[in-house]
Amino acid sequence: MLILGIDSSSAACSVAITNGTGVLCAARRKMTRGHAAALAPMISEVLNDQKLSARALDAVAVSTGPGSFTGLRIALAAAKGLALAADRPLIGISCFDAVARQARDAGASLEFDMLLLTLASKRQEVFVQALDPEGKEIIPGQALTPLEIEGRVAAVLHDGARILISGDAAEIVVPFFAGPNAQGRVRIEVGAADPTDAAAVASLAFERLSRGYCHENSYTTGLAPLYMRPPATTATS
């Protein structure tokens, strides 16, 4: 199977093709704006590199959030258009799931009691979710301030617990675990402190297809972004 992954949920834009055993081709660019102009050429770039048409793909995968409101809409629009034109299923992948995959791939040998996934929101709050070593959710996905995150973690972990913090908001969150009130409570490791990547999105979609995933979130059922908080601005009449 060939899966095309697409992501523009953060301060980066990425596209990747995987066949399940590895990434065949990928393009990634860091950017704070310009995702709409960059994404289509990047999709063409990876398809042309592998001499593939969209119909040669088995599915299209896209990150669904949480993340940048504009970036999520751009990636979803591109992915839906491609899936519809090629008559291929569209699979939505949570940005938390993708960052968790990136963290485990980057720090496979690290032992931890909690994997703390942090995604930048461009506001005071950080999108956060916490998992145990088996992948079970400890702290549900939500938008919290770094201080609130430290409090939630302290409430569920014992002193001396090991936390692996990953995601592009890791550098924002880590200092709140190093203050005088938190001294000695937990041991911190920083994992893959990068934005969501299309390679992880495509890899997770491949695994779902391999397990016989039912395409409930296809382009025919209106896959929608996960914003997890209201927009900073609202339309006025």
C-alpha positions as CSV (number, residue, x, y, z in Angstrom):
1,M,0.0,0.0,0.0
2,L,1.0,3.6,-0.7
3,I,-0.1,6.3,1.7
4,L,0.3,10.0,1.2
5,G,0.5,12.0,4.4
6,I,-0.2,15.7,4.6
7,D,0.3,18.2,7.5
8,S,0.2,21.9,7.9
9,S,-1.1,22.1,11.4
10,S,1.8,24.1,12.9
11,A,4.9,26.2,12.1
12,A,5.9,23.7,9.4
13,C,4.4,22.2,6.2
14,S,5.2,18.6,5.3
15,V,4.2,15.8,2.9
16,A,5.4,12.2,2.8
17,I,4.7,8.9,1.0
18,T,5.1,5.6,2.9
19,N,4.7,2.0,1.9
20,G,4.7,0.8,5.4
21,T,8.3,-0.3,5.6
22,G,9.6,3.2,5.4
23,V,9.3,6.7,4.0
24,L,9.7,6.6,0.2
25,C,9.8,10.4,-0.2
26,A,9.2,13.4,2.0
27,A,9.2,17.2,1.8
28,R,9.2,19.4,4.9
29,R,9.6,23.2,5.3
30,K,9.4,25.3,8.5
31,M,7.2,28.3,8.1
32,T,5.0,30.5,10.1
33,R,2.8,31.5,7.2
34,G,2.4,30.7,3.5
35,H,1.2,27.1,4.0
36,A,-1.5,27.5,1.4
37,A,1.0,28.5,-1.3
38,A,3.6,25.9,-0.3
39,L,1.4,22.7,0.1
40,A,0.3,22.0,-3.4
41,P,3.8,22.2,-4.9
42,M,5.1,20.0,-2.1
43,I,2.5,17.3,-2.9
44,S,3.4,17.4,-6.6
45,E,7.1,17.2,-5.6
46,V,6.8,13.9,-3.7
47,L,4.4,12.4,-6.3
48,N,6.7,13.3,-9.2
49,D,9.8,12.1,-7.3
50,Q,8.2,8.6,-7.1
51,K,6.7,8.9,-10.6
52,L,3.2,8.4,-9.1
53,S,-0.2,9.8,-10.0
54,A,-2.7,10.4,-7.2
55,R,-4.6,7.3,-8.4
56,A,-1.6,5.1,-7.6
57,L,-2.1,5.9,-3.9
58,D,-4.2,3.6,-1.7
59,A,-5.2,6.4,0.6
60,V,-4.6,10.0,1.7
61,A,-3.9,10.8,5.3
62,V,-4.1,14.2,7.0
63,S,-3.6,15.6,10.5
64,T,-6.8,16.8,12.0
65,G,-5.6,18.7,15.0
66,P,-5.4,20.3,17.4
67,G,-3.2,23.0,15.8
68,S,-3.3,26.2,13.8
69,F,-6.9,26.9,12.7
70,T,-5.8,28.1,9.3
71,G,-3.2,25.4,8.8
72,L,-5.6,22.6,9.6
73,R,-8.2,24.0,7.1
74,I,-5.5,24.2,4.4
75,A,-4.3,20.7,4.8
76,L,-7.8,19.2,5.1
77,A,-9.0,21.1,1.9
78,A,-5.9,19.8,0.0
79,A,-6.3,16.3,1.3
80,K,-10.1,16.2,0.6
81,G,-9.6,17.5,-2.9
82,L,-6.9,15.0,-3.7
83,A,-8.9,12.1,-2.2
84,L,-12.0,13.1,-4.1
85,A,-10.3,13.5,-7.4
86,A,-8.4,10.2,-7.1
87,D,-11.4,8.4,-5.6
88,R,-9.3,7.2,-2.6
89,P,-10.2,7.1,1.1
90,L,-9.2,9.9,3.4
91,I,-7.9,9.0,6.9
92,G,-7.7,11.6,9.6
93,I,-4.9,11.3,12.2
94,S,-4.8,13.2,15.5
95,C,-1.8,15.5,15.9
96,F,-1.4,14.0,19.4
97,D,-1.2,10.5,17.9
98,A,1.4,11.7,15.3
99,V,3.6,13.4,17.9
100,A,3.4,10.4,20.1
101,R,4.7,8.2,17.2
102,Q,7.5,10.7,16.6
103,A,8.4,10.7,20.3
104,R,8.5,6.9,20.5
105,D,10.5,6.6,17.3
106,A,13.0,9.2,18.5
107,G,13.4,7.9,22.0
108,A,12.6,4.2,21.7
109,S,15.0,3.2,24.4
110,L,13.8,5.8,26.9
111,E,11.8,4.6,29.9
112,F,9.0,6.8,31.2
113,D,6.0,6.9,33.4
114,M,4.2,9.5,31.4
115,L,4.5,10.7,27.8
116,L,3.4,14.3,27.8
117,L,2.4,15.6,24.4
118,T,2.5,19.3,23.9
119,L,1.4,21.3,20.8
120,A,1.9,25.0,20.4
121,S,-1.3,27.0,20.1
122,K,0.1,30.6,19.5
123,R,-1.7,31.6,22.7
124,Q,-1.0,31.3,26.4
125,E,-2.5,27.8,26.4
126,V,-0.8,24.7,25.1
127,F,-2.6,21.8,23.6
128,V,-1.7,18.9,25.8
129,Q,-2.4,15.2,26.3
130,A,-0.7,12.6,28.5
131,L,-0.3,8.9,28.0
132,D,1.1,6.0,30.1
133,P,3.8,3.7,28.6
134,E,1.1,1.5,27.1
135,G,-0.5,4.4,25.3
136,K,-3.5,4.7,27.6
137,E,-4.7,8.3,28.2
138,I,-3.9,9.7,31.6
139,I,-4.7,13.4,30.9
140,P,-7.3,13.9,28.2
141,G,-6.4,16.2,25.3
142,Q,-7.2,19.8,26.1
143,A,-5.9,23.4,26.1
144,L,-4.1,24.4,29.3
145,T,-1.6,26.9,30.5
146,P,1.8,25.5,31.4
147,L,1.2,26.1,35.1
148,E,-2.1,24.2,34.8
149,I,-0.3,21.4,33.1
150,E,2.2,21.1,35.9
151,G,-0.6,21.0,38.4
152,R,-2.5,18.2,36.5
153,V,0.7,16.2,36.2
154,A,1.5,16.6,39.9
155,A,-2.0,15.3,40.7
156,V,-1.6,12.0,38.9
157,L,2.1,11.1,39.2
158,H,4.1,10.1,42.2
159,D,7.3,11.9,43.3
160,G,10.3,10.9,41.2
161,A,8.2,9.8,38.2
162,R,9.8,10.0,34.8
163,I,8.1,12.2,32.2
164,L,9.0,12.3,28.5
165,I,7.9,15.7,27.1
166,S,7.5,15.9,23.3
167,G,6.0,18.2,20.8
168,D,6.7,21.7,19.6
169,A,5.6,23.3,22.9
170,A,8.0,21.3,25.0
171,E,10.4,24.3,25.5
172,I,7.4,26.3,26.8
173,V,6.3,23.6,29.3
174,V,9.6,22.3,30.6
175,P,10.5,25.3,32.7
176,F,7.4,24.9,34.8
177,F,8.7,21.5,36.0
178,A,12.0,23.0,37.1
179,G,10.8,25.8,39.4
180,P,11.3,25.7,43.2
181,N,7.8,24.3,43.8
182,A,8.4,21.4,41.5
183,Q,12.0,20.7,42.5
184,G,12.5,17.0,42.8
185,R,8.9,16.0,42.1
186,V,9.5,14.5,38.7
187,R,12.4,13.7,36.3
188,I,12.1,15.3,32.9
189,E,13.4,14.1,29.5
190,V,12.7,16.0,26.4
191,G,11.9,13.8,23.4
192,A,11.1,14.8,19.8
193,A,10.4,18.5,20.3
194,D,9.2,19.0,16.7
195,P,5.9,19.9,15.1
196,T,3.6,17.2,13.7
197,D,5.2,15.5,10.7
198,A,3.5,14.1,7.7
199,A,5.6,10.9,7.8
200,A,4.1,10.0,11.2
201,V,0.7,10.8,9.9
202,A,1.1,8.5,6.9
203,S,2.7,5.7,9.0
204,L,-0.2,5.7,11.4
205,A,-2.7,5.7,8.5
206,F,-0.9,2.7,7.0
207,E,-1.2,0.8,10.3
208,R,-4.9,1.5,10.5
209,L,-5.5,0.3,6.9
210,S,-3.4,-2.8,7.6
211,R,-5.7,-3.6,10.6
212,G,-8.7,-3.4,8.4
213,Y,-9.7,0.1,9.4
214,C,-13.2,1.0,8.3
215,H,-13.1,4.3,6.4
216,E,-15.7,6.1,8.5
217,N,-13.8,9.4,8.1
218,S,-13.7,9.4,4.3
219,Y,-14.2,12.4,2.1
220,T,-17.9,11.4,1.8
221,T,-18.6,11.8,5.6
222,G,-17.1,15.3,6.1
223,L,-13.9,14.8,8.1
224,A,-13.5,17.9,10.3
225,P,-10.6,19.5,12.1
226,L,-10.2,19.2,15.9
227,Y,-9.8,22.8,17.1
228,M,-10.1,22.1,20.9
229,R,-10.7,25.8,21.6
230,P,-12.8,28.7,20.2
231,P,-11.1,30.9,17.5
232,A,-9.2,34.0,18.5
233,T,-11.5,36.1,16.3
234,T,-15.1,35.6,15.2
235,A,-17.1,36.9,12.3
236,T,-19.3,40.0,12.8
237,S,-22.4,40.8,11.0
